Amino acid sequence: MNIHEQVEYLMQGADFGDESIADSMAEELRQRLLESEKTGKPLRVYCGYDPTSTDLHLGHTVTMRKLRQFQELGHEVLFVIGTYTSMVGDPSDKDKLRPHLSEEKVMENARTYAEQAFRILDPERTQVLYNDQWLRKLSMTDLIGLASNFTVQQFLTRDNFHKRWNKNEPIYLHEFFYAVMQGYDAYHLDADVQVGGSDQLFNIITASRKIMTSLGKKPNIGVILGILPGTDGEVRMSKSLGNHIPLNSNAADMYGKVMSIPDKAMPVYAELATEWSPEQLSRFKAGLATNSVHPRDAKMQLAYGITTVFYGEQAAGDAQNQFVHTFQKGDTPEEMPEYHPGEEETLIDIMVGQKMAKTRSEARRLIDQMGVKVDGVTMSDPNSKPEPDSVLQVGRRRFLRIR
C-alpha cells in the first residue's frame, strides 16, 4: 500500500462525529506514516482495556482488529490492561457511577485478557503492559500538575456528566481522574497512535493530546471507532446487559448469536466485526439496501464471516451446517399458525397474546429456562422483538411464524 491507501485502510470504520476532527487526524496520521517510512521506525500504537469482567466479547475486538491492521503494516502494538484505571472506572459510556472494583478483583479479571486478545493480535508484535506499574507511582504533586491542564467545565460539558448534573445526581471527583490517567498512559508509553471507541473521544482527542503536549511530547493521533451494539441491536454490547457475544465460547455459539441480531444491526456488524474488504462490505450493504439478498441469507453470510475471524473457515462452516441442519431442516413443521405483531409487541407480549404461555410469569420462566427460540436461537431477553419472517418456538411443539 502507498501512504494514501494506508491512511484509508487504517481510518476505515472511524467515527469522530466531526468531519474537521476526522480530516485533522487523517492528515496527522499521514505525516506520521511518512516519518515512519523515512526513518524505518515503526509507530507505537496503543489501546487500553479495563478488566471489569473476566471475559472479552465481540465488542472489544473492534479496536483489536484495528490494532491488528497496524501490525500488518509493520507497526508495534501496546496492549494495555487497565489494572489501575479500572479501579476508578471509566465514566465515558455511563450515566451513573460505575461500581468500585477491588485490586484483587481487577487482577483476577486481568489474567486471561492477553490470552483472549491473541486470537486477533500477533503475539510477536504485541507488548502486553499493565498500567498500575506506572500510575501507582504518581505523587500528589504529579496529579495536581496533570489536573491543571483541565477545567471543571470541560468535564461537565461531556454528555454523560451533563445528564447527571441536570438530574441533580452525584458526580464524584475521582471520576474526573480517569481521563487524566488515560492521558498519562499515552505520555508514559510515548504513543504515536491511540485507538478507542467513540465513547473515548474526550479521553483521547482532548485529555491524552493535551497532557502529552504539556509534558513536551508530540501528541498522539486518535483513531476513534464506532461502537458495536449488542445482540439486541440497540445498546452497546455488554456482559452485564446479557447482549454480548463472548470470545471464550465456541464457533457454534458465536454463529448462533450473530444469527439472533436484528436485521437493522447487520450493516454495523459487517463494518466493525468482519475482515471483509471495502469491496466486499460495499456489496453486502448494497444487497441489504436493494433487497436483492434475503435478510436471512445475508445474516448467514455475516455469521459465517464473523465466526471465521475467530475460529477459521472449517469451524465456521461446521457451525453453519449445524445451524441449518438443526434449525432450518430439523423439527420445524411446514404448516404453523402465523401472526403479524404490532410495532411495539415484544417476545413476551406475543407469547401471552398468542396463548403460547398462560401468563407473563410463565413466559418469563420459559425464557429463563432456555425454552424459547427464534429461528433456532435461544432467546434470553423477554423484551426483544422477533424479526419478520422468523419462527418462534416455545418448548418442543409450539410454533408461530412471525410475519
N, C-alpha and C positions, 0 to 999 in steps of 0.2 A: 504493500500500500504506500502511496505517496502521502505527504503530510495532510493534504486536504481530505483524503479518504480516511486517514486515521482519525482525524477530528470528527468526521461524520459518523464513523463507526463507534467511537467512544462516547459521543453525545447522543446516540440513539436511545430513545426512552427517557431522555432528560425532561424534567418538569420543574422549571424555575418559577412559573406563574407570572413572569415578567420578561418580555422579549428583550428589553435592553440588558437585563442581567444575563440572560442566555447568550446574547451576542458577545458581551464582555468576557464571560467565562470561556466561550469558544475561542475567542481571539487570544486570550492569555494561554489557553491550552496549546494553541498552535505555536505560539512563541516558545513555550517551554519544551515542546516536542522538537522544535528546530534546534534549540540549545542542546538537548539530549543527543540528537543526531550528530551535531557538530563535535561535541566533547566525547561521545561514546559512553557517557554516564547515564545509566537508567534512571527514570523517575522513581521517586519513593511515593507509593500510593497507599493511603491509609483508610480504613473503615473500622469503627468500633462497634462491639456487640455486648450489650449488658446481659449477664446471665441471670435474668429474672425468673427463669424456669430451667428445667433440666434439658428440655428438648428444643431444637431448632425446627422451624417449619418452612413451608414453601415461600412465605412472605420474606423471610430472612435472605433467601437465595437471590432475590432481585439484585441486591447490592453485591453479593458474592460473584454473580455472573459478570458483573461489570468489572470487578477486580480481576477475574479470570481473563477478560478481554485485554486488560493492561498487561497481564502476564504473557499472553500470546504475542504481544508486540515487544516483549523483552524487558518489561519493567518489573520493579521489585514491589511486592505487596507486603504491607504490615497489617496483620490480622490482630486487632487489639481487643482483648477481652476486658470488659469494664468492671474489674473486681473492686474498684474504688467508687467509680461514678454510680454503679448500681446500688450502692448503699444510700445514695442520695435519692436516686430515681429521676429519670428524665420526665419532666412535665410537658414535653413538647406536644404529645398527642393526647393529653388528658385534660378533662375539665374538672378534675378534682385531685386532691393529694394522692400520690402513689404510696402504697404501703411501704414501710421501712423494712429492709431486709438485713438480717444479721450477717456479720462477716462469715460465720460458719456456713450459713445457707448459701451465700454467694459463692464461696469456694466449692461447695458441694455441686452446685449447678454448673460451675465452670469446667469441671473435669472432662466432660465429653464434648465440649464445644469444638475444639480443634479437630477432633476425630470426625465429627459430623461435617465440618466445613471442608475437609479434604475430599469429600465426594465431588466437589466442584473445583476447588483450588489446587494448584500444582504445589505439592509439599516442598519441592526443590527450590521454588521461587517465593516461598512464603515464610515470613518471620512471625511467630506467634508471641505476643507480648501481653503483659498484664499491667494495667495502669496503676495499680496500688504500689508498684515498685518505685514510681517517681512521685505520684500525687501525695502519698503519705509523708513525704519529706518536705513538703511546702510548709514554711513557717507562717505565723500570723502576719508578719511584715510582708512576706511574699504575696499572701492572699489579698491584703489591703492594696498593694501595688497593682495587682491584676484587676481587682474590682474597680479601681479608679478610672478604668477605661470606659465604664458604662454608667448610664443614668437609670434611675428607677423608671423614668418614663419610657425608656426603650423596652423594658420588660413588660410594663403594663399595657403597652400597645399591642403586644402579642395576643392573638385571638383567644387562646385558652385562658390566659391570665385576665384578659379584658372581660370575658364572660363571668368569671368568678368574682371579679371586682364589682360588676354590675348587679350580681346576685347577692352581694354582701357576704360572700363565702370567704373563709380564711385563705390567705396566700402566705405561706411560710417563708421566712427569709432564706432558709437553706435551699429552697427550690431555685433561687437565683444562682446558686453556686454551680449548678450543673453545666450551664453554658460556659462559665468561666473555666471550669476544669477541663471541659472538652477542648476549649481554645488552647489551654496549656498543653494538652496531649499533642495537638498539632505542632506547637512550638518545640516541645521536647523531642518529637520524632523527626523534626526537620522535614516535614512532609511537603511534597510538591503538589499533590492532589489529595483531596478528601472526598470520599464517596458517601452518600447518605440519602435517605428518603426525603420526600418533600416536607415532612414534618420537622426536618433538621435544618431548614433553610436559615433560620436565625442563628442557630448554633454554628453553622459552617460559614455562611457568607458574611455574617456580622461578627460573631464572637471570635472565631478562630483567626480570621484575617486581621482583625483589629489587634488581637494580642500578639500575633506574630510580628506585625508591623511595629508595635510599640516596643518590642524586645529586640528589634534590629534585624529581623529576618524578612525575606521576601514572602509575601502572603501566599498561602496555598490556594489552589484552584478548586472550586466546588463543582462536583458533578452530582446534581440533585435529580433523583429518580422518582417516578410515580410510585404510589402505594398500591400493593396488591390487595384487593378486597378478599374477604373470607368466602367460604362456600355458600354463604347467604347472598353474596353479590352486593352487599350494602355497606358494611363497615370493614375496617382493616382487619386482616387475618390476625387472630389472637387465640392462644391456647385457653385463656381464661374465659373467652366467649364461646368456646366449643365450635368455632367455624374454621379451624385450622387443618392443614394437610401436613402431617408430621413427616420428617425425614427418616426418623427411626421407626420404619414400618416395613412394608414390602411393596412390590410392584402392583399386585392386585388391589391393595388398599388404596394406593395413590391413584391408580387408574379409575377405580370406582368413585373416589371422592371428587375427582375432576369431572366425572360424568354427572355429578349431582349439582354442579353450579348452575345458576340460571343462565339462559341464553344471552342475556344482556351483558354478562360478565366475560363472554368469550373473547372479544377483541382485546381487552386489557390483559387477560391471561396469556393470550397469544404473544402480545408485545413484551410482557415482562417475565414470563416463565418458560418460554421455549428458546431453542437455539436456532430458530429459523432465520434465514437471510432476509434482508429488506424485501427482496422479490417474492419470496415465499409468504412473508407476512402480508404483503400487499394483495397477493392472490387470495389468501384466506379471507381477509377483510372484505374484498370485493365480492366474494362468493356469498358472504353473510348479507351484505348490503343489497345485493340484487336478487336474493332468494334463489340463486342458481344451485345452491347446495342445501339439502335438508338440514335443519339445525342439529338433528341427532347424528347425522353423518359427520357434520363439521365438528361436533363435540367429541366424537370418537377419534377423529384426526388429531384434535387438540390433546386429548387424554394420552394418546399414543406418543405424540411429540414431547409432552412434558415428562412422561414416565421414562422415555428413552434417555433423557438427560441424566437421570439418576441411576437407572438400572440396566441400561443398554437395550438394544433392539430386540434381542432374543426374549428377555424377560418381559418387555413391553408387549411384544407380540403374543406371548403366552397369556398375559393379563387380559389382553383384548379378546383372545379366543375364549378364555374362561368367562368373561363378561357376556359375550354373545351367546355362548352355549347355555349358561346358567340363567340369564335374564331375558334373552330375546328368543331363544329357541327351547326354553325349558317348559315349566308348567303353566305358563300364561295361556289361558284359553283364548280361542279365536273370537268367541262371542262373549260380550260382557256389557253391563249397563254403561251408559255414557252420561256425562254431566258437564255442563258449561258453568263453571263457578263465576260468581261476581268478582269484580276487581279487587275487593277488599277481603275476600274469603281466604282464610288460612287453612293449613292442613287440618287442624283440629276442628275448625268450623265445618269443613267438608265431611270429615269422618262422622261427626254427630248428626249433621243435617241429612246425610245420605244413609243414616242408620247403620254405619259400619262400626259404630260404638254407641252404647246406650247413653252415656253421659260424657261430659268433658273430662271428668276424673278418670273414667275408664280409658278414654282416648289417650290421655297423658301417660297412663300406666302402660298401655300397649307400646307407645313410643319409647318410654324409658326401658322397656323390656326388649327393645330392638325388634319389635314385631311388625313394624310399618316400613314399607319400601315404596319408592317411586322409581320406576324403570329399573328395578333391581337394586337400587342403592338404599341402604338402611338410613332412615331419617332420624335425626335427633332433636330437631327444632320444631315444636308444635306450631310455631307462628310462621313457618316457611310457607311459600305458595308454590304448589306444583305447576310446572310449565305446561302449556298447551300440548296436546298430542302425547302426553305421558300416561303411564298406567300406574294407578295407586293400588297397592296390595296391602291388605290388613290380614295378618295371620297367613294361613296356607290357602284358604279357599275364597276369600272375599276380594274381588277385583272391581275396579272402576276406571273407565277410560276418561281422562280429562280432556275436554275439547276447548 
